[in-house]
C-alpha cells in the first residue's frame, strides 16, 4: 500500500476548507495513494475539522491519511498514522497512543543511521531528503540520491523521497529505489492537480 504518490498539504497553498478539499479530491482522483496533512497553525478546531474531513475523503478513494508531527491530532481525527521529524516525539510514544496498526513514518534527513534507529524502533516507513531545492523547507539539508538504493538494501520498510520533487526529477528517484515520492508544491500548486497526480502515479 505504501507505494506511489504521497501528497503533502500546505496551508498557504490551500488556505481554506473548500480549496483544500477540492485540491485533495483532484489529487486522489489522479491516483494519489497517501496524503499527509500538514498545518502548523495553532487553531485546533480548524485542524481537527479539516483532518477529520480529509480522512473520510482519503478512505473513499482507498488512500491512507497521515498527520504531520501531531500524535494527538492523529488520534482525535482517527488518521491512519503520523509522520514524525527528528525533533518530534518518539516512535514508541506514537505507537503507544495510536496502537499497533497505525502507520508511523520518520524523517531521516540524509542519514542511514537515523533510518536504522527509526526502523529498530518500529517505524513503518522512512523518509529521506531534501533531494532538490525545496520551497516548503528551503533550509532543509541536502541529501544524496545514493541514499535510496542503500536504504532499500539495508532496510525492509518502504522508502520515501521528499524535497523539491517535480514530475521532471521524480523518475530518477523512483529508479534509485524510492517507493513513494512526497510532493507539496509541484502537485498542489499545479493548475491541473488531477492530471499532475496521474503523471506522478504513472511512474510507479
C-alpha positions as CSV (number, residue, x, y, z in Angstrom):
1,X,0.0,0.0,0.0
2,X,2.9,2.4,0.8
3,X,3.8,2.9,-2.8
4,X,3.2,5.8,-5.3
5,X,2.4,9.4,-4.9
6,X,2.5,10.8,-1.4
7,X,0.9,14.3,-1.3
8,X,1.6,16.8,1.5
9,X,-0.8,19.7,2.1
10,X,0.4,23.2,2.6
11,X,-1.9,25.6,4.5
12,X,-0.6,28.6,2.4
13,X,-1.3,27.0,-0.9
14,X,-4.6,25.6,0.3
15,X,-5.8,28.3,2.7
16,X,-9.4,27.3,3.3
17,X,-11.6,24.2,3.7
18,X,-13.1,24.4,0.2
19,X,-9.8,24.9,-1.7
20,X,-8.1,22.2,0.4
21,X,-10.8,19.6,-0.1
22,X,-11.1,20.3,-3.8
23,X,-7.4,20.1,-4.3
24,X,-7.1,16.8,-2.3
25,X,-10.0,15.3,-4.1
26,X,-8.4,16.1,-7.5
27,X,-5.1,14.5,-6.4
28,X,-7.0,11.4,-5.2
29,X,-8.8,11.2,-8.5
30,X,-5.4,11.3,-10.2
31,X,-4.1,8.4,-8.2
32,X,-2.5,9.8,-5.0
33,X,-2.1,6.9,-2.5
34,X,-1.1,8.7,0.7
35,X,-2.0,12.2,2.0
36,X,-0.1,13.9,4.8
37,X,-2.0,16.8,6.4
38,X,0.5,19.5,7.4
39,X,-0.8,22.6,9.1
40,X,1.4,24.4,11.7
41,X,-1.3,26.8,12.8
42,X,-2.5,26.8,16.4
43,X,-6.2,26.7,15.5
44,X,-7.0,23.3,17.0
45,X,-10.7,23.3,15.9
46,X,-9.8,24.1,12.3
47,X,-7.1,21.4,12.2
48,X,-9.4,18.8,13.7
49,X,-12.2,19.7,11.4
50,X,-10.0,19.6,8.3
51,X,-8.2,16.4,9.3
52,X,-11.5,14.5,10.0
53,X,-13.0,15.6,6.7
54,X,-9.8,14.7,4.8
55,X,-9.6,11.2,6.4
56,X,-13.1,10.4,5.2
57,X,-12.2,11.7,1.7
58,X,-9.0,9.7,1.5
59,X,-10.7,6.5,2.6
60,X,-13.4,7.0,0.0
61,X,-10.6,6.6,-2.6
62,X,-8.8,3.9,-0.7
63,X,-5.9,6.2,0.2
64,X,-4.1,6.5,3.5
65,X,-4.3,9.6,5.7
66,X,-1.3,10.7,7.8
67,X,-0.9,13.6,10.1
68,X,2.3,15.6,10.2
69,X,4.0,15.8,13.7
70,X,0.9,15.8,15.9
71,X,0.2,12.4,17.6
72,X,-2.8,13.8,19.5
73,X,-4.4,15.2,16.3
74,X,-3.8,11.8,14.6
75,X,-5.6,10.1,17.5
76,X,-8.5,12.6,17.6
77,X,-9.1,12.6,13.8
78,X,-8.7,8.8,13.6
79,X,-6.0,9.2,11.0
80,X,-4.1,6.1,9.7
81,X,-0.9,7.3,11.2
82,X,1.6,10.1,11.9
83,X,4.7,11.4,10.3
84,X,7.4,12.5,12.8
85,X,10.6,14.5,12.4
86,X,13.8,14.0,14.3
87,X,12.8,16.7,16.8
88,X,9.3,15.3,17.4
89,X,8.1,12.7,19.7
90,X,9.4,9.1,19.6
91,X,8.0,6.2,17.6
92,X,7.3,4.5,20.9
93,X,5.1,7.4,22.1
94,X,3.2,7.4,18.9
95,X,2.8,3.6,18.9
96,X,1.5,3.7,22.5
97,X,-1.1,6.4,21.7
98,X,-2.1,5.3,18.2
99,X,-1.9,1.5,18.5
100,X,-0.3,-1.4,16.7
101,X,-2.0,-0.7,13.3
102,X,-1.0,3.0,13.0
103,X,1.4,3.9,10.2
104,X,4.4,5.7,11.7
105,X,6.8,7.4,9.3
106,X,10.1,9.1,10.3
107,X,12.1,11.8,8.5
108,X,15.7,10.6,8.4
109,X,17.1,13.7,6.6
110,X,20.2,12.4,4.8
111,X,21.2,9.8,7.4
112,X,21.2,6.0,7.2
113,X,22.0,5.9,11.0
114,X,18.8,7.8,11.7
115,X,16.9,5.4,9.5
116,X,18.4,2.4,11.3
117,X,17.3,3.8,14.6
118,X,13.8,4.5,13.2
119,X,13.4,1.0,11.8
120,X,14.7,-0.6,15.0
121,X,12.0,1.4,17.0
122,X,9.3,0.1,14.7
123,X,8.8,2.8,12.0
124,X,6.6,1.7,9.1
125,X,8.4,3.8,6.6
126,X,11.5,6.1,6.4
127,X,11.7,9.3,4.5
128,X,14.9,10.9,3.1
129,X,15.5,14.4,1.7
130,X,15.6,17.0,0.5
131,X,16.9,15.8,-2.8
132,X,16.3,19.1,-4.6
133,X,15.9,22.7,-3.5
134,X,12.6,22.9,-1.7
135,X,10.1,25.8,-1.5
136,X,8.4,24.3,1.5
137,X,11.6,23.8,3.6
138,X,14.3,25.9,1.9
139,X,16.7,25.4,4.9
140,X,16.5,21.6,4.8
141,X,19.9,19.9,4.4
142,X,20.5,18.3,1.0
143,X,20.5,14.5,0.7
144,X,22.3,12.4,-1.8
145,X,20.3,10.2,-4.2
146,X,22.7,7.3,-3.4
147,X,20.9,7.0,-0.1
148,X,17.9,5.5,-1.7
149,X,19.4,2.2,-3.1
150,X,21.5,2.0,0.1
151,X,18.4,2.2,2.3
152,X,16.5,-0.3,0.1
153,X,19.3,-2.8,0.6
154,X,19.7,-2.2,4.3
155,X,16.0,-1.9,5.5
156,X,12.9,-3.9,4.9
157,X,10.5,-0.9,5.0
158,X,9.2,1.5,2.3
159,X,11.4,4.4,1.5
160,X,10.0,7.9,0.8
161,X,11.9,10.7,-1.1
162,X,11.0,14.3,-0.3
163,X,12.2,17.8,-1.1
164,X,11.8,19.8,-4.3
165,X,10.3,16.9,-6.2
166,X,8.8,17.6,-9.6
167,X,7.4,15.4,-12.5
168,X,10.8,16.1,-14.2
169,X,13.1,14.9,-11.5
170,X,10.9,12.2,-9.8
171,X,11.8,9.4,-12.3
172,X,15.4,9.3,-11.2
173,X,14.3,8.9,-7.5
174,X,11.9,6.1,-8.4
175,X,14.7,4.4,-10.4
176,X,17.0,4.8,-7.5
177,X,14.6,2.9,-5.3
178,X,12.0,5.4,-3.8
179,X,8.7,3.5,-3.1
180,X,7.0,6.9,-2.7
181,X,7.7,10.5,-3.7
182,X,6.3,13.1,-1.3
183,X,5.2,16.2,-3.2
184,X,3.9,19.6,-2.0
185,X,4.3,22.4,-4.4
186,X,4.6,20.6,-7.7
187,X,1.3,18.8,-7.0
188,X,-0.9,21.3,-5.2
189,X,0.3,24.5,-7.0
190,X,-0.5,22.8,-10.3
191,X,-3.2,24.3,-12.5
192,X,-4.4,20.7,-13.2
193,X,-3.9,18.8,-10.0
194,X,-5.6,15.6,-11.2
195,X,-3.5,15.4,-14.3
196,X,-0.3,16.2,-12.4
197,X,-1.1,13.5,-9.8
198,X,-1.7,11.0,-12.6
199,X,1.7,11.8,-14.2
200,X,3.3,11.1,-10.8
201,X,1.3,7.9,-10.2
202,X,2.3,6.5,-13.6
203,X,5.9,6.5,-12.6
204,X,5.1,3.6,-10.3
